[in-house]
Amino acid sequence: MPDEKPSLDAAYALETPEDNRRLYADWAETYDDSFAQQMDYRLPRMVALILAEVFQGPGPVLDVGAGTGLVAQNMLMRGMLEIDALDISADMLAVAASKGLYRKTIEADLTGPLDLMDGVYGAVVSAGTFTHGHVGPDALDELLRVARKGAVFVLSINAEHFEARGFAEKFAALAGRIDGLEHREVDIYGAAADAAHAGDKAQITVFTKR
């Protein structure tokens, strides 16, 4: 990947796990202000609100692609839940850990096997990980493996990425393993977003493990 100033377009252009690590190492310390605040990034809050709607506990909760911890920051019941943060970027996880929101942080690549036990988590959440340049639908198999029976999933998937990477086909293939599948289309950004991405949409996909 050529040298890129950290930006949304640079993130969408990522091709390899090492590209991800490099970009987010440069972005971690300024991500909350230079991206999330300036772009009025609403997706983490919406994922957290839907989790509060559909999940009564108990945890623990796995925050997938946790980044700097924006989903956990917006969890209304975070004080009553154990939450683990998983991300490919050690630098982003360091920022997340500094906020005191997580039981532990887990540096891992979602494009391969996870070094986690079967059936551990009562909920799995994610905002901004299933998007261009990041993770495709095959990662769902590992996430289902580490979730226990009845676990709640609330995952945001970029709407364009959903179509281009075959998420609809993947969810059809998982029909015998999940229940209550629904997709809620939402705006990723608010009024402060730049014109190039103001209309970007995501599917917030909600289901339980059978």
For each residue, the residues with C-beta under 8 A, 3 or more apart:
1: 4 13 14 15 16 19 22 23
2:
3:
4: 1 7 10 13 23
5: 10
6: 10 11 23 24 26 27 30 31 34 35
7: 4 10 11 35
8: 11 12 35 39 197
9: 12 13 196
10: 4 5 6 7 13 14 23
11: 6 7 8 14 23 131 132 133 134
12: 8 9 131 132 133
13: 1 4 9 10 132 133
14: 1 10 11 19 20 23 133 134
15: 1 19 133
16: 1 19 20
17: 20 21 88 109 111
18: 21 22
19: 1 14 15 16 22 23 133
20: 14 16 17 23 24 88 89 133 134
21: 17 18 24 25 88 89 90
22: 1 18 19 25 26
23: 1 4 6 10 11 14 19 20 26 27
24: 6 20 21 27 28 31 67 88 89 91 92
25: 21 22 28 89 90 91
26: 6 22 23
27: 6 23 24 30 31 34 35 92
28: 24 25 31 68 89 91 92 94 95
29: 91 95
30: 6 27 33 34 35
31: 6 24 27 28 34 35 36 67 68 92 95
32: 35 36 37 68 70 95
33: 30 36 37 38
34: 6 27 30 31 37 38
35: 6 7 8 27 30 31 32 38 39 41
36: 31 32 33 39 41 44 68 70
37: 32 33 34 40 41
38: 33 34 35 192
39: 8 35 36 189 192 193 194 197
40: 37 189 190 191 192 193
41: 35 36 37 44 70 128 188 189 190
42: 45 46 186 187 188 189 190
43: 46 47 127 128 156 186 188 202
44: 36 41 47 48 70 71 73 74 127 128
45: 42 48 49 70 74
46: 42 43 49 50 127 156 186 204
47: 43 44 50 51 71 74 125 126 127 154 155 156 204
48: 44 45 51 52 71 72 73 74 75 76 125
49: 45 46 52 53 74 76
50: 46 47 53 54 154 184 204 206
51: 47 48 54 55 61 75 123 125 152 154
52: 48 49 55 75 76 77
53: 49 50
54: 50 51 152 154 206
55: 51 52 61 122 123 152 154
56:
57: 77 80 81 122
58: 81 122
59: 81 82 83 121 122 123
60: 81 82 83 84 103 120 121 122
61: 51 55 75 81 82 83 84 121 122 123 124 125
62: 83 84 86 120 121 123 124 125 143 146 147
63: 66 69 71 72 83 84 85 86 102 125 126
64: 86 110 124 125 126 129 143 155
65: 86 87 88 110 126 127 128 129 130 134 135
66: 63 69 71 72 85 86 87 92 93 96 102 105
67: 24 31 70 87 89 92 95 96 128
68: 28 31 32 36 92 95 96 99
69: 63 66 72 73 85 95 96 99 101 102
70: 32 36 41 44 45 67 73 74 127
71: 44 47 48 63 66 74 75 125 126 127
72: 48 63 66 69 75 78 83 85 96 99 101 102
73: 44 48 69 70 78 99 101
74: 44 45 47 48 49 70 71
75: 48 51 52 61 71 72 78 81 83
76: 48 49 52
77: 52 57 80 81
78: 72 73 75 81 83 101
79:
80: 57 77
81: 57 58 59 60 61 75 77 78
82: 59 60 61 103
83: 59 60 61 62 63 72 75 78 101 102 103
84: 60 61 62 63 102 103 104 105 106 121
85: 63 66 69 72 93 96 97 101 102 104 105 106
86: 62 63 64 65 66 105 106 107 108 110 114
87: 65 66 67 92 93 96 105 106 107 108
88: 17 20 21 24 65 107 108 109 110
89: 20 21 24 25 28 67 92 93 107
90: 21 25 93 94 107
91: 24 25 28 29 94 95
92: 24 27 28 31 66 67 68 87 89 95 96
93: 66 85 87 89 90 96 97 105 106 107
94: 28 90 91 97 98 105
95: 28 29 31 32 67 68 69 91 92 98 99
96: 66 67 68 69 72 85 87 92 93 99 101 102 105
97: 85 93 94 100 102 105
98: 94 95
99: 68 69 72 73 95 96 102
100: 97
101: 69 72 73 78 83 85 96
102: 63 66 69 72 83 84 85 96 97 99 105
103: 60 82 83 84
104: 84 85
105: 66 84 85 86 87 93 94 96 97 102
106: 84 85 86 87 93 116
107: 86 87 88 89 90 93
108: 86 87 88 114 115 116
109: 17 88 112
110: 64 65 86 88 114 129 135 139 142 143
111: 17 135 136 138 139
112: 109
113: 142
114: 86 108 110 142 145 146
115: 108
116: 106 108 120 146
117: 120 146
118: 145 146
119: 145 146 147 148 149
120: 60 62 116 117 146 147 148
121: 59 60 61 62 84 124 146 147 148 151
122: 55 57 58 59 60 61 147 148 150 151 152
123: 51 55 59 61 62 147 151 152 153 154
124: 61 62 64 121 143 146 147 151 152 153 154 155
125: 47 48 51 61 62 63 64 71 153 154 155
126: 47 63 64 65 71 129 130 154 155 156
127: 43 44 46 47 65 70 71 156
128: 41 43 44 65 67 131 134 156
129: 64 65 110 126 134 135 155 156
130: 65 126 134 135 136 137 139 155 156 157 158 161 162 167
131: 11 12 128 134 135 157 158 161 202
132: 11 12 13 158 160 161
133: 11 12 13 14 15 19 20
134: 11 14 20 65 128 129 130 131 161
135: 65 110 111 129 130 131 139
136: 111 130 139 165 166
137: 130 140 165 166 167 169 170 171
138: 111 141 170
139: 110 111 130 135 136 142 143
140: 137 143 144 170 174
141: 138 144 145
142: 110 113 114 139 145 146
143: 62 64 110 124 139 140 146 147 153
144: 140 141 147 174 177 178 209
145: 114 118 119 141 142
146: 62 114 116 117 118 119 120 121 124 142 143
147: 62 119 120 121 122 123 124 143 144 151 153 209
148: 119 120 121 122 151 209
149: 119 209 210
150: 122 208 209
151: 121 122 123 124 147 148 208 209
152: 51 54 55 122 123 124 206 207 208
153: 123 124 125 143 147 178 205 206 207 208 209
154: 47 50 51 54 55 123 124 125 126 204 205 206
155: 47 64 124 125 126 129 130 204 205 206
156: 43 46 47 126 127 128 129 130 186 188 202 203 204 205
157: 130 131 161 162 167 202 203 204 205
158: 130 131 132 161 162 188 200 201 202 203
159: 162 163 185 200 201 202 203
160: 132 163 164
161: 130 131 132 134 157 158 164 165 167
162: 130 157 158 159 165 167 168 203
163: 159 160 167 168
164: 160 161
165: 136 137 161 162
166: 136 137 169 170
167: 130 137 157 161 162 163 170 171 203 205
168: 162 163 171 172
169: 137 166 172 173
170: 137 138 140 166 167 173 174
171: 137 167 168 174 175 178 181 205
172: 168 169 175
173: 169 170
174: 140 144 170 171 177 178
175: 171 172 178 181
176: 210
177: 144 174 209 210
178: 144 153 171 174 175 181 207 208 209 210
179: 207 208 209 210
180: 206 207 208
181: 171 175 178 205 206 207
182: 205 206 207
183: 203 204 205 206
184: 50 203 204 205 206
185: 159 201 202 203 204
186: 42 43 46 156 201 202 203 204
187: 42 190 199 200 201 202
188: 41 42 43 156 158 193 197 200 201 202
189: 39 40 41 42 192 193 197 198 200
190: 40 41 42 187 193
191: 40
192: 38 39 40 189
193: 39 40 188 189 190 197 198 200
194: 39 197 198
195: 198
196: 9
197: 8 39 188 189 193 194 200
198: 189 193 194 195
199: 187
200: 158 159 187 188 189 193 197
201: 158 159 185 186 187 188
202: 43 131 156 157 158 159 185 186 187 188
203: 156 157 158 159 162 167 183 184 185 186
204: 46 47 50 154 155 156 157 183 184 185 186
205: 153 154 155 156 157 167 171 181 182 183 184
206: 50 54 152 153 154 155 180 181 182 183 184
207: 152 153 178 179 180 181 182
208: 150 151 152 153 178 179 180
209: 144 147 148 149 150 151 153 177 178 179
210: 149 176 177 178 179
